[in-house]
């Protein structure tokens, strides 16, 4: 099990990748949330590393961004 610090680092890295992909596409948090069927506040919380999204939501977000789900984990190589 990851320590609290390791967990936060993982969530922050994932959130940064989400933010990068979203902004590369010129999408606001509102637009990304709407496209994924999720609240924009939830998108922001993921981007800040405050939430640990479920696999179902990772897939929804990836589809909204037009990328394969694995692209959201590209920084974990």
N, C-alpha and C positions, 0 to 999 in steps of 0.2 A: 504494500500500500504506500502511495506517495505521501511524503510529508506535506504539511500545509504550504510550505514554501515551494516545493516542487510542483504541487498542484496548481498554485497561483501562476507559476512560470509557464506551465503547459497551457492554462486557460488564456493567459495574456498573449502567448505566441499564436494560438489559434485565433484569438480576437483580432490581432494585428493583421493576420492574413485575410480574415474576413473584411476588415476595413479597407485594406489595400485593393482587394478584388472589387469591392463595391465602388470605391472611388475611381478606380481605373475605368469602370463602366459608366461613370458620371451619375451614379444613383445616390439618392439621399437615403437616410435610414428609413424614412417614411416609405419611399418607393420600394426599397428592398423588402421591408416588412410586408407591404401590401402585396407584392409579387409572390412572396413566400406564404402568405396567409398567416403572418405572425405580427404581433404588435411592434411598432417601431422602437418602443422603449426596451423591449426584449432584445432587439438587434443591438441597440446601444450597450446594453448590459453585457452581452456576449463580447462585443468589441472591447470593452473595458476589462474583460476577464472576471466579471462579477457573476456570471452564470455559466453553468456547464450544460450545453445543449444536448438533448437526447438525439440519438441517431436519426430518428424520424425527422427532427427539425434540421439536422445537418443536411439531410437529403433535400428537404424543402428549400433551404437556403441556397444550396448548390444549383438546384433547378432554376431558382429565381435569378441567379447570377449567370446562368448559362454555362456552368462548368461541371465537370464530373466531381462527385463528392470528395474524391481523393485530393483534388486540387486545394481544398481547404486545409489539408495536412502537409502541403508541400515543404514547409519549413522543418518538418520532423524527420528529415532524411538522415 
